[in-house]
Amino acid sequence: MTKRSHSRRAPVVSTLLWTTVLVVLVVACGSSISAVRVGESTLAREEVVNLVAEATGDPVSVDSLDASTAAGVVDRFVRFEALVDLLAEYGVVAEVSDLTSARDRLIAAGMDPADPSLPRFIGWQAALDLVEAGVSGVRTAYEAHSGLLAHDLCTSHILVSYEDDAHAVLHLLKSGEDFGDLARSVSQDPGSGERGGTLGCVSLGRFVPTFERAALGALAAGETVVGPVPSQFGFHVIRIDELRPVEPVAFENLGERLSAALLQVAGLTRIVEVESRFGTWDPVVGRVAPPAGPLAPSLARLGS
């Protein structure tokens, strides 16, 4: 593979995992059953269990998994394996030197060389490094799908503290409640809440990645309301207020948004399926979600 020198430094994946941080079900018995598939990459049930054990530091079994923890671990796997699969489709595959460099970066950033997750993190870091190197296949992958990102985001949102509260908001909206009234009464974002949730129209790069990915997923699927969407602020229910297509950003003008753009493209274009015991893949939000809790407590918290 011909590579040019890095003009930017890719984020260290161990940091990215914690800050942003195709499943085919085979009818058969045994631990080799595929539980998660993203393109050509799969996880057997026992591998999911091992990943959860690595993440928590506690021994677990397939029958004792905490559903929320399992969904978070699988979501992380899907997000970065989607990027690896997208790059492979366009001929961008990490070589030994790329993997060695990625390993050195992760260890320099403080990752334990004995961490059992290290080999997988190395692959993800190498993929990010290749994106930031801007090799020809990366440009081709972006330009083939740049239309998916060719939107200003014209949105409103309702922000709540708990995921089950976001499910309750969606329930109320489906029951006929007005979005603006709900935003004014329950949104934890006082600025937009006073305006009925409106955030106006902004270009990509202004919102947190999970918010943007969900809004782009809604636009691609023709959906108007989407959620729950997690972020460091809580959980969002997002409404698309206006379709505003724009010219795609040229590859050479992406700058620091290059990795985010390729991660968004990967999530929007990969077919993902997840065995239900490990979460539910939401292709619009772009997330492996845990099971929803009962509505009654959340409706009570929201005053409904």
C-alpha positions as MATLAB code, in Angstrom:
seq = 'MTKRSHSRRAPVVSTLLWTTVLVVLVVACGSSISAVRVGESTLAREEVVNLVAEATGDPVSVDSLDASTAAGVVDRFVRFEALVDLLAEYGVVAEVSDLTSARDRLIAAGMDPADPSLPRFIGWQAALDLVEAGVSGVRTAYEAHSGLLAHDLCTSHILVSYEDDAHAVLHLLKSGEDFGDLARSVSQDPGSGERGGTLGCVSLGRFVPTFERAALGALAAGETVVGPVPSQFGFHVIRIDELRPVEPVAFENLGERLSAALLQVAGLTRIVEVESRFGTWDPVVGRVAPPAGPLAPSLARLGS';
ca = [
       0.000    0.000    0.000;
       1.327    3.410   -0.952;
       0.874    5.916    1.846;
       1.680    9.564    2.162;
       2.954   11.141    5.349;
       0.420   12.108    8.009;
      -0.689   15.726    7.936;
      -2.853   15.214   11.046;
      -2.698   12.943   14.056;
      -5.552   10.496   14.398;
      -7.236   10.455   17.803;
      -5.960    7.697   20.053;
      -8.678    5.085   19.942;
      -8.610    4.352   23.666;
      -9.511    7.990   24.281;
     -12.029    8.130   21.464;
     -13.810    5.057   22.782;
     -14.555    6.628   26.108;
     -15.331   10.156   24.915;
     -17.585    9.527   22.099;
     -16.894    5.948   22.911;
     -24.018   -7.614   10.116;
     -25.197   -9.805   12.731;
     -26.409  -13.080   11.146;
     -28.095  -15.407   13.589;
     -27.126  -18.961   12.775;
     -29.691  -21.545   13.746;
     -27.379  -23.926   15.522;
     -26.106  -24.815   18.955;
     -22.812  -24.050   20.588;
     -20.663  -21.090   21.522;
     -19.498  -20.532   17.934;
     -22.849  -19.051   16.923;
     -22.290  -15.589   15.444;
     -23.840  -12.970   17.681;
     -22.643   -9.852   15.857;
     -21.630   -9.273   12.262;
     -20.417   -6.042   10.670;
     -19.533   -6.729    7.070;
     -16.895   -9.445    7.114;
     -16.234   -9.109   10.844;
     -18.104  -11.269   13.331;
     -18.250  -11.937   17.052;
     -19.337  -15.270   18.478;
     -21.355  -15.271   21.684;
     -18.330  -16.302   23.715;
     -16.349  -13.396   22.228;
     -19.026  -10.915   23.301;
     -18.876  -12.390   26.795;
     -15.094  -12.026   26.777;
     -15.321   -8.393   25.652;
     -17.769   -7.604   28.453;
     -15.475   -9.316   30.951;
     -12.537   -7.268   29.655;
     -14.542   -4.040   29.927;
     -15.810   -4.704   33.459;
     -12.918   -6.676   34.897;
     -15.381   -9.244   36.233;
     -16.079  -12.809   35.080;
     -19.440  -13.152   33.334;
     -21.384  -15.756   31.405;
     -23.747  -15.404   28.479;
     -26.694  -15.870   30.846;
     -25.482  -13.387   33.480;
     -24.622  -10.444   31.239;
     -25.872   -7.022   32.265;
     -27.923   -5.938   29.259;
     -26.832   -2.289   29.301;
     -23.158   -3.157   29.662;
     -23.351   -5.718   26.864;
     -25.090   -3.236   24.557;
     -22.398   -0.626   25.230;
     -19.584   -3.064   24.483;
     -21.240   -4.296   21.288;
     -21.971   -0.710   20.226;
     -18.271    0.126   20.530;
     -17.371   -2.922   18.444;
     -19.908   -2.040   15.743;
     -18.816    1.581   15.508;
     -15.164    0.876   14.815;
     -15.538   -2.382   12.910;
     -17.884   -0.492   10.569;
     -14.996    1.838    9.761;
     -12.616   -1.088    9.223;
     -15.161   -2.730    6.900;
     -15.763    0.474    4.923;
     -12.042    0.982    4.397;
     -11.548   -2.639    3.347;
     -14.264   -2.232    0.721;
     -12.119    0.463   -0.871;
      -8.830   -1.391   -0.541;
      -7.522    0.302    2.583;
      -6.202   -2.427    4.882;
      -3.679   -2.014    7.680;
      -0.261   -3.545    7.058;
       2.144   -4.828    9.702;
       3.906   -1.466    9.923;
       0.566    0.300   10.448;
      -0.357   -2.095   13.252;
       3.034   -1.701   14.900;
       2.750    2.061   14.812;
      -0.787    1.902   16.221;
       0.378   -0.356   19.042;
       3.177    2.061   19.929;
       0.743    4.979   20.034;
      -1.706    3.171   22.300;
       1.002    2.090   24.745;
       2.494    5.590   24.744;
      -0.973    6.891   25.595;
      -1.042    4.666   28.662;
      -2.674    1.427   27.543;
      -1.390   -1.653   29.345;
       0.562   -3.934   26.963;
      -1.026   -6.887   28.771;
      -4.579   -5.627   28.269;
      -6.465   -8.420   26.453;
      -8.348   -5.795   24.430;
      -5.116   -4.403   22.983;
      -5.111   -6.398   19.694;
      -8.588   -5.162   18.797;
      -7.761   -1.605   19.802;
      -4.671   -1.776   17.607;
      -6.792   -2.604   14.579;
      -9.138    0.277   15.278;
      -6.288    2.716   15.892;
      -4.594    1.636   12.667;
      -7.827    2.270   10.755;
      -8.074    5.774   12.206;
      -4.431    6.433   11.384;
      -4.980    5.371    7.764;
      -7.977    7.697    7.527;
      -5.917   10.618    8.786;
      -3.115    9.725    6.386;
      -5.622   10.385    3.604;
      -4.609    7.477    1.365;
      -6.396    7.272   -1.983;
      -8.915    4.657   -0.878;
     -10.046    6.907    1.968;
     -10.840    9.687   -0.485;
     -12.706    7.242   -2.714;
     -14.762    5.917    0.208;
     -15.708    9.423    1.290;
     -16.553   10.707   -2.155;
     -18.673    7.644   -2.930;
     -20.932    8.460    0.026;
     -20.463   12.179    0.648;
     -24.047   12.867   -0.368;
     -25.179   11.272    2.892;
     -23.452   14.123    4.735;
     -24.577   16.878    2.371;
     -27.064   18.518    4.717;
     -27.295   21.394    7.086;
     -29.021   20.153   10.219;
     -32.300   21.930   10.934;
     -33.490   20.387   14.171;
     -35.284   20.699   17.461;
     -34.648   18.511   20.470;
     -35.893   17.526   23.895;
     -33.098   16.720   26.345;
     -33.760   14.491   29.358;
     -31.511   12.904   31.957;
     -32.436    9.241   31.548;
     -32.823    6.969   28.542;
     -36.173    5.665   29.760;
     -37.383    9.279   29.992;
     -36.513    9.703   26.307;
     -38.592    6.595   25.548;
     -41.418    8.191   27.517;
     -41.106   11.392   25.459;
     -41.342    9.344   22.269;
     -44.426    7.601   23.677;
     -46.066   10.937   24.465;
     -45.301   12.268   20.992;
     -46.840    9.169   19.404;
     -49.868    9.720   21.634;
     -50.393   13.169   20.136;
     -48.520   15.478   22.505;
     -47.082   18.600   20.870;
     -43.287   18.566   20.517;
     -42.885   22.244   21.400;
     -45.067   21.988   24.482;
     -43.151   18.951   25.704;
     -39.830   20.717   25.114;
     -40.969   23.719   27.143;
     -42.190   21.543   30.019;
     -39.590   18.757   30.327;
     -36.428   19.577   28.353;
     -33.271   19.892   30.436;
     -31.853   22.348   27.881;
     -33.318   25.631   29.131;
     -32.191   27.688   26.141;
     -33.833   25.639   23.413;
     -36.584   24.446   25.730;
     -37.951   27.967   26.061;
     -38.153   28.091   22.257;
     -40.029   24.804   21.994;
     -36.829   22.860   21.451;
     -35.665   24.592   18.285;
     -31.943   24.602   17.520;
     -32.174   26.291   14.117;
     -30.117   25.251   11.107;
     -26.379   24.648   11.417;
     -23.663   23.007    9.360;
     -22.154   19.645   10.259;
     -19.529   19.830   12.957;
     -21.522   22.029   15.333;
     -23.179   19.249   17.353;
     -21.735   16.284   19.230;
     -21.093   13.240   16.980;
     -23.938   11.077   18.299;
     -26.454   13.881   17.716;
     -25.212   14.454   14.171;
     -25.167   10.736   13.349;
     -28.788   10.349   14.480;
     -29.936   13.424   12.556;
     -28.175   12.198    9.412;
     -29.699    8.757    9.924;
     -33.152   10.293   10.183;
     -32.584   12.285    6.988;
     -31.367    9.182    5.146;
     -34.348    7.125    6.341;
     -36.943    9.851    5.805;
     -37.784    9.922    9.521;
     -38.955   13.070   11.317;
     -38.417   12.160   14.975;
     -35.572   10.005   16.283;
     -34.313    8.894   19.685;
     -33.145    8.147   22.289;
     -29.808    9.662   21.291;
     -27.127    9.582   23.996;
     -24.547   12.298   24.545;
     -22.513   13.653   27.429;
     -25.470   15.942   28.168;
     -28.095   13.235   28.605;
     -30.517   11.707   26.106;
     -32.037   13.569   23.182;
     -35.224   13.158   21.208;
     -34.528   14.920   17.912;
     -36.986   16.314   15.380;
     -36.000   17.141   11.804;
     -37.607   20.511   11.091;
     -36.455   21.179    7.533;
     -34.653   19.470    4.679;
     -31.723   21.657    3.673;
     -29.344   19.880    1.264;
     -25.980   21.506    0.599;
     -22.980   20.747   -1.553;
     -20.798   18.037    0.011;
     -17.634   19.275    1.656;
     -14.668   18.561   -0.606;
     -12.379   15.845    0.761;
      -9.404   18.190    1.007;
     -11.487   20.658    3.042;
     -12.595   18.212    5.746;
      -9.572   18.980    7.915;
     -10.053   17.825   11.484;
     -13.494   16.450   10.619;
     -12.050   13.706    8.391;
     -12.218   10.895   10.972;
     -15.688   11.936   12.133;
     -16.931   12.052    8.538;
     -15.630    8.553    7.746;
     -17.091    7.158   10.969;
     -20.446    8.685   10.031;
     -20.274    7.259    6.513;
     -19.349    3.845    7.897;
     -22.259    3.829   10.313;
     -24.702    4.951    7.642;
     -23.659    2.392    5.032;
     -22.892   -0.844    6.900;
     -25.620   -3.424    7.439;
     -25.566   -4.423   11.089;
     -27.535   -7.036   12.970;
     -27.176   -7.960   16.617;
     -28.522  -10.941   18.521;
     -31.251   -9.531   20.748;
     -29.687  -10.656   24.029;
     -26.817   -8.224   23.358;
     -28.909   -5.181   22.415;
     -30.888   -3.817   19.494;
     -29.230   -2.183   16.495;
     -31.006    1.079   15.605;
     -29.847    1.944   12.074;
     -31.350    5.435   12.240;
     -29.689    6.488   15.492;
     -26.629    4.380   14.619;
     -26.424    2.681   17.983;
     -26.762   -0.653   19.728;
     -29.360    0.160   22.369;
     -30.097   -1.687   25.631;
     -33.623   -2.886   26.420;
     -36.056   -0.147   27.378;
     -37.404   -0.073   30.921;
     -41.043    0.320   31.968;
     -42.716    3.546   30.910;
     -44.718    4.276   34.064;
     -41.861    5.595   36.284;
     -40.568    7.815   33.486;
     -44.004    9.162   32.657;
     -44.411   10.019   36.332;
     -41.045   11.822   36.389;
     -42.160   13.827   33.362;
     -45.450   14.722   35.051;
     -47.644   12.712   32.672;
];
